[in-house]
């Protein structure tokens, strides 16, 4: 009985949704999308094809919501990126010791 109640809450029962944060062999850590603390739940309460980052609503994967979250995170990361100044080549690496002048 307790496992069934936990499964309904963990998998987004009663209209709520959770995002799968971490999957392990026997347990998973999920975070409610509306906010709140992460919870550890039995992995069996999630859909068998659930992966980390997926959104589960009413016991089913919500692919549309998961894709929207992934897109929002990608946009957020892009806004935080630092632009590389023109002429700075990060791919070539340092030509020599950065402390060569100090070593002499």
MOCORZI-V988325 format. One record per run of one state. SS is the DSSP state (H for helix, E for strand, C for the rest). FROM is the first residue (numbers start at 1). TO is the last residue. If there is no record, write none. Layout:
ss->SS from->FROM to->TO
ss->SS from->FROM to->TO
//
This chain:
ss->C from->1 to->1
ss->H from->2 to->10
ss->C from->11 to->16
ss->E from->17 to->23
ss->C from->24 to->26
ss->E from->27 to->32
ss->C from->33 to->38
ss->E from->39 to->42
ss->H from->43 to->45
ss->C from->46 to->54
ss->E from->55 to->57
ss->C from->58 to->59
ss->E from->60 to->61
ss->C from->62 to->62
ss->H from->63 to->80
ss->C from->81 to->99
ss->H from->100 to->103
ss->C from->104 to->104
//
